[in-house]
Each structure stands twice: as C-alpha cells, then as structure tokens.
Amino acid sequence: MLAGRKRALATVDLSAIRHNVSRLAEPLPPGCAYCAVVKANGYGHGAAAVAREAVAAGARWLGVATVDEAEELRGYGLTQPLLIFGPLTGAELERAVHAHADVVVWTQSFLVEALRHGARVHLKLDSGMGRLGATEATVERLAELADEAGRLVGLMSHFATADRRDEFFAFQLDRFLALATKLKRRYPGLIAHTANSAATLWEPRAWNDMVRCGIAMYGLAPANDNPDADGLLPALSLSSYVAAVREVVPGQSVGYGRTFVAERPTRVGIVPIGYADGVARALSNRGEVLVNGRRCRIRGTISMDQLTVELPSGVGRAGDTVTFIGVSGSERILAEDVARLLGTINYEVVCDIGPRVERRYIGEPSASSD
C-alpha cells in the first residue's frame, strides 16, 4: 500500500504558471517587458522549471537575488536578459559579468567597480523603501557616469506598500515617475521599471518599460488574501501520506512535550513530514490538513520529520494522501490560509518548503521544459 509514496512532495502545475504569466502580461502594452522573478528557488517552486515556463508564456527577462541563482539559471541553458537585484561583493561582481547578468547600483564606488568589470547596470532610486537605493541627485550623477561608459541599462525602484494601494504607494510612484521622465529624455533607451506583482495587477501607471512579477506568477495573492479575486491559479500543492494509524486512549499523549493529551478514544495518523520540510512548528495543535476531502486537525507538537493528525471515525488509513497546501475533494487549503494562521505572509510559507521535499512538475510542460 505504501510502495512508491513520497515522504514529502511539492507538486507544481506548470500550466498554472503559464496561465498566471499570461494573466499578468495580457494588459501590458507591446513595449512593456515582463520580468519573471525566480529568486529563492522560484519562491520554493523550482527556479529553472518556473523560468522556462515563464519564458514560454512570454517573459523576456528573469530576476534573481544572488549571483549563485544567476549562475544556476545559466547552467540550465536559460539565455534571457537576467538581473541580479541584491548587493554583490567584488568577487561576486566578476561572476555576475561572466554569467552575463545585469547588476543593480546605488553608490559611486560600486558603480566604478562595476564599470571596471564591464557590467551592465540598473540604477536604483530609494523612493521610500528605506533599504538599498540612492537619492535623485545621486542617481542622476551615476547615470551620467554609466552612460559615458556605455553600460547604463535601467532605472528601478522598490515599492513598500503596493499591496495596500495606499497614499505612500502613490507617493513612491510619483517620485519614481518624475525621475524616470527626466532621465529618459536624456537617455532614450533607458528601461524604467518599478512594478511588482501588486502594482502590475492594480496600477497601470507603474508599468513603465518593464514589470517585475514574483508572487502572483505562482498564483499567490499579493495582498495575502484570495488569489481567485485576481484570476490567479495557485501552482503548488504540498503533500505527504499517512504512514501509520494508531488508537490513542484517554490520558495518552502524542509527540514531544505532551502538548496533546487525548480526552477520549482518538484515532491519529502519523505523517512523515515536519518543520525541516516547511511545515512550521507553530502549526502544532492549530493547523489543519486534508485527508480524503476531510479537514483534520494537527495534534501534538510538530517534529523535525513527523507530525500527527487526528482522524475522524472512518477517515484515513495507512497510505492515504495528506494535503497541507492544495485541494482534496471539495476542500482547499491555500498558502494564504496557512500564512494567516501563522501571522505571516504567503511568501514565507512557500519559500520555507525545504530542499529535501521533492518537486514534481505536472501540467504539460512546454517543449523547452524538462
């Protein structure tokens, strides 16, 4: 009965990735490029597989956070323009150039180093995020130097509250557009880009020359609510299986710390997945799973490699699939549901899915996909 069962399995529907890319790109004007953000192993979905499907659906750029991620994509044969968002050391800068990746610049010292290596650069305005980036005056000076060297490619910024669509978002956008308008007059080929998934979905003024979509491409709601509202299809499901079923008598406990003690005869299923796989320990005695279309409560403390769920009478036997994120019967658990229970966001839920969880790809991959 248990032959062939996967201890922990993340199933990624590539047709959902293609649908989401098409949904996000469809309203964009012809001159606006789509950058598929596949950092953090494609938000836990698998960077190379997602990147290939995004390109097949029309993405023209790829975005990552580190030089290791850039090299990984190049190693899989992806040749699209590639932008590394994060800060780089000198040694990493040399590797980035070797990987034909563009880099982000916000200081003169780093610009000098980048130009010395022959890097193509995107200048970053801090329009209000308060992390990396420079003032308008500094960006203007950097743009002149980069253009003289023939390495100026883009102008970018980063929204702090696009998912809330508040006044600060409008302030940041206006600030960016003012600088972008000025610099594009001087440098007509400049690529201006600042829209994340939320801004791409909700604010056409933010589209500029390129949008950078991450969370929505995976079918996850930028505002951590319901992806259905924006026509997005969740691409990932996370599952395990019932390894054993036990009968627990009143007074008997399950798991570390005896945080669950049965008050009545209780059937429990032992599931071989734990916090090392991405099922947060904070879900102990709080989270739910789906077994044969029925919601079942996690009981006891979640361990590194195992957890226990309460099985209603007549539900669940050894070998049955246990769904943590996804659909079973008429029931569904979204990453957003898990995030709200944990007091976090859907980004963290999917990014926490560990490397030892097998990724399986379904959904008629494109001819360019493995």
C-alpha positions in Angstrom: 0.0 0.0 0.0 2.9 2.4 0.8 5.1 1.4 -2.2 6.1 4.5 -4.2 4.7 7.0 -1.7 6.7 10.2 -1.4 7.6 11.3 2.2 7.2 14.9 1.3 6.1 16.1 -2.2 5.6 19.6 -3.7 3.7 19.3 -6.9 4.0 22.3 -9.2 1.4 22.7 -12.0 3.3 24.4 -14.8 0.1 25.1 -16.7 -0.8 27.3 -13.7 2.5 29.2 -14.1 1.8 29.8 -17.8 -1.7 30.9 -17.0 -0.6 33.4 -14.4 2.2 34.8 -16.6 -0.4 35.3 -19.4 -2.9 36.9 -16.9 -0.3 39.4 -15.7 1.2 40.2 -19.1 -2.1 40.4 -21.1 -2.9 44.0 -20.3 0.6 45.3 -20.8 1.3 47.5 -23.8 3.5 46.0 -26.5 6.6 47.9 -25.4 6.4 46.7 -21.8 8.6 43.7 -21.0 7.7 41.0 -18.4 10.5 40.1 -15.9 9.8 36.7 -14.2 11.2 36.9 -10.6 12.5 33.4 -9.8 14.7 34.2 -6.8 14.7 31.9 -3.7 14.4 28.8 -5.9 11.4 30.2 -7.6 9.7 31.0 -4.3 10.1 27.4 -3.4 8.6 26.1 -6.7 11.9 25.4 -8.5 13.7 28.3 -10.3 14.7 26.6 -13.6 11.4 24.9 -14.3 9.4 28.1 -13.5 11.8 30.3 -15.5 11.4 28.1 -18.6 7.6 28.1 -18.4 7.5 31.8 -17.8 9.7 32.4 -20.9 7.4 30.1 -22.9 4.5 32.2 -21.8 6.1 35.5 -22.9 8.6 36.6 -20.2 11.5 38.4 -21.7 13.6 39.0 -18.5 14.5 36.9 -15.5 15.1 38.3 -12.0 17.1 36.8 -9.1 18.6 38.0 -5.8 22.1 36.4 -5.9 24.9 35.5 -8.2 24.5 31.9 -7.3 20.9 32.0 -8.6 22.0 33.7 -11.8 24.7 31.0 -12.4 22.2 28.3 -11.8 19.8 29.6 -14.4 22.6 29.9 -16.9 23.7 26.4 -16.1 20.2 25.2 -17.2 20.7 26.9 -20.6 18.5 30.0 -20.0 19.8 32.8 -22.1 17.3 35.6 -21.4 18.4 39.0 -20.0 19.0 38.5 -16.3 19.0 41.0 -13.5 20.5 40.4 -10.0 18.6 42.5 -7.5 20.8 42.2 -4.5 24.1 43.7 -3.4 27.3 42.0 -4.6 30.9 41.8 -3.4 33.7 42.4 -5.8 34.3 38.7 -6.4 30.5 38.2 -7.0 30.5 41.1 -9.4 33.1 39.4 -11.6 31.0 36.2 -11.6 27.9 38.1 -12.4 29.5 39.6 -15.5 30.8 36.2 -16.5 27.1 35.0 -16.2 26.0 37.9 -18.5 23.8 39.2 -15.7 23.0 42.9 -15.2 23.6 44.3 -11.7 21.9 46.9 -9.5 23.9 50.0 -8.5 23.2 52.8 -6.0 26.7 54.1 -5.0 29.5 55.6 -6.9 32.1 53.3 -5.5 30.2 50.2 -6.6 29.5 51.8 -10.0 33.2 52.3 -10.6 33.9 48.7 -9.7 31.0 47.5 -11.9 32.2 49.6 -14.9 35.7 48.3 -14.4 34.4 44.8 -14.8 32.2 45.8 -17.8 28.9 45.2 -16.1 25.6 46.4 -17.4 23.9 48.4 -14.7 20.4 49.4 -13.4 20.5 52.4 -11.1 18.2 52.2 -8.0 16.3 55.1 -6.6 15.3 54.8 -3.0 11.8 56.3 -3.5 10.7 55.3 0.1 11.5 51.7 0.8 14.3 52.8 3.0 16.7 49.9 2.2 19.0 49.9 -0.8 19.0 52.8 -3.2 20.1 56.4 -3.7 18.6 59.9 -3.9 17.5 61.5 -7.1 20.6 63.7 -7.2 23.0 60.7 -6.7 21.1 58.6 -9.4 21.5 61.5 -11.9 25.2 61.6 -11.3 25.5 57.8 -11.6 23.5 57.8 -14.8 25.9 60.2 -16.4 28.9 58.1 -15.5 27.3 54.8 -16.6 26.1 56.3 -19.8 29.5 57.6 -20.7 30.8 54.1 -20.3 28.1 52.7 -22.4 26.8 50.4 -19.6 23.6 52.2 -18.5 20.6 49.9 -18.9 17.9 50.6 -16.4 16.4 52.8 -13.7 14.5 51.0 -10.9 12.9 51.4 -7.5 11.0 49.2 -5.0 7.6 49.8 -3.5 7.0 49.4 0.2 3.1 49.3 0.3 1.9 48.4 -3.3 -0.1 45.5 -1.8 -2.1 48.1 0.2 -2.6 50.6 -2.6 -2.3 53.5 0.0 -1.1 57.1 -0.2 2.6 56.1 0.4 2.4 53.9 -2.7 1.2 56.8 -4.7 3.9 59.0 -3.3 6.6 56.5 -4.2 5.2 56.0 -7.7 5.0 59.8 -8.4 8.6 60.2 -7.1 9.9 57.4 -9.4 8.0 58.6 -12.4 9.3 62.2 -12.1 12.9 60.9 -12.2 12.2 58.4 -14.9 10.7 61.0 -17.1 13.7 63.3 -16.7 16.3 60.6 -17.3 14.5 59.0 -20.3 14.7 62.4 -22.0 18.5 62.3 -21.6 18.9 58.5 -22.2 16.1 57.4 -24.6 16.9 53.7 -24.4 16.7 53.6 -20.6 14.5 50.8 -19.2 12.4 52.2 -16.3 10.9 49.5 -14.0 9.4 49.5 -10.6 6.1 47.5 -10.7 6.0 44.3 -8.6 3.1 41.9 -8.8 0.7 44.1 -6.9 1.4 47.2 -9.0 1.2 45.1 -12.2 -2.3 44.0 -11.3 -3.7 47.2 -9.9 -1.8 50.3 -11.2 -1.1 50.7 -15.0 0.8 54.0 -14.2 3.5 51.8 -12.6 4.1 49.6 -15.7 6.7 51.8 -17.4 9.0 49.8 -19.6 9.1 46.6 -17.6 7.2 44.9 -14.8 8.8 42.5 -12.3 6.4 39.8 -11.2 7.1 37.3 -8.5 4.4 36.2 -6.0 1.4 36.5 -8.4 3.2 34.4 -11.1 3.0 31.5 -8.7 -0.8 32.0 -8.2 -0.4 33.6 -4.8 -2.2 36.7 -3.8 0.0 39.8 -3.4 -2.2 41.1 -0.6 -2.2 37.7 1.1 -6.0 37.3 0.6 -7.6 35.2 -2.1 -5.8 34.6 -5.5 -9.2 33.9 -7.1 -10.0 37.6 -6.9 -7.2 38.4 -9.4 -7.8 35.4 -11.7 -4.7 33.6 -10.4 -4.2 29.9 -10.2 -2.1 28.5 -7.3 0.6 26.4 -8.8 1.9 24.5 -5.8 0.5 21.8 -3.6 2.3 20.2 -0.6 1.5 16.7 0.5 2.7 13.7 2.4 0.9 10.5 3.4 -0.4 8.6 6.4 2.4 6.2 7.4 0.5 4.6 10.3 -2.8 4.8 12.2 -2.9 4.5 16.0 -5.7 4.4 18.6 -4.9 6.7 21.5 -6.7 6.1 24.8 -7.8 8.9 27.2 -4.8 10.2 29.1 -2.3 9.1 26.4 -0.2 11.8 24.7 1.4 12.1 21.3 4.6 14.0 20.4 7.2 16.0 22.2 6.3 17.8 25.3 2.9 16.0 25.7 1.2 19.1 24.3 -1.8 17.0 23.2 -3.3 14.5 25.7 -6.4 12.6 24.5 -9.6 13.2 26.5 -11.4 10.4 24.6 -10.5 7.5 22.4 -8.9 9.1 19.4 -7.6 7.8 16.0 -4.4 9.5 15.0 -2.4 9.3 11.8 1.4 9.6 11.8 2.6 11.7 8.8 6.3 11.7 7.8 6.8 15.4 7.3 7.9 18.1 9.7 9.3 21.5 10.2 12.5 20.6 8.3 10.3 20.3 5.3 8.5 23.6 5.8 5.5 22.7 8.0 6.0 25.3 10.7 6.2 24.1 14.3 3.9 26.9 15.2 1.1 24.9 13.5 1.2 22.4 16.3 -2.3 21.8 17.7 -3.6 24.6 15.4 -3.1 23.7 11.7 -5.3 21.6 9.5 -4.6 19.1 6.7 -6.9 17.4 4.2 -7.4 13.6 4.2 -9.8 12.2 1.7 -11.5 15.6 1.4 -11.9 16.0 5.1 -10.3 18.6 7.3 -8.2 17.1 10.1 -6.5 18.9 12.9 -2.8 18.6 13.6 -2.4 17.2 17.1 0.7 17.4 19.3 4.0 19.1 18.6 5.3 19.1 15.0 8.7 17.4 14.9 11.5 17.9 12.5 10.5 14.9 10.4 7.0 13.8 11.6 3.7 15.1 12.8 0.4 13.6 14.0 -3.2 14.4 12.8 -6.5 13.5 14.4 -8.5 11.2 12.1 -12.3 11.3 12.3 -14.1 7.9 12.5 -14.0 6.2 9.2 -11.5 8.7 7.6 -7.9 7.8 6.8 -5.8 4.7 6.6 -2.2 4.0 6.0 -1.1 5.2 2.6 -3.7 7.9 2.2 -2.5 11.3 0.9 -2.3 14.1 3.4 -2.6 17.6 1.8 -1.1 20.6 3.6 -1.5 23.1 0.7 -3.8 22.3 -2.2 -7.1 20.6 -3.0 -8.6 17.3 -1.7 -12.2 16.6 -2.7 -14.2 19.7 -2.3 -11.9 21.2 0.2 -8.9 23.5 -0.4 -6.1 24.9 1.8 -4.3 27.9 0.4 -0.9 29.1 1.3 -2.7 32.3 2.4 -4.8 30.3 4.9 -1.6 28.8 6.4 0.0 32.3 6.4 -2.9 33.9 8.3 -2.8 31.1 10.9 0.9 31.7 11.4 0.6 35.5 11.4 2.9 35.8 8.3 2.6 36.0 4.5 2.2 33.5 1.7 5.7 34.3 0.5 7.2 32.8 3.7 5.0 29.7 3.6 6.2 28.6 0.1 9.8 29.8 0.5 10.1 27.7 3.7 9.4 24.4 1.8 12.7 22.7 2.3 15.2 21.3 -0.2 14.6 17.7 0.8 11.0 18.0 -0.4 10.8 16.5 -3.8 9.4 18.8 -6.5 7.3 17.1 -9.2 6.1 19.0 -12.2 2.8 18.4 -14.0 0.7 20.4 -16.5 2.0 19.6 -20.0 5.4 21.4 -19.8 6.4 23.4 -22.8 8.8 21.9 -25.3 11.6 24.0 -23.7 11.0 22.4 -20.2 12.3 19.2 -18.7 
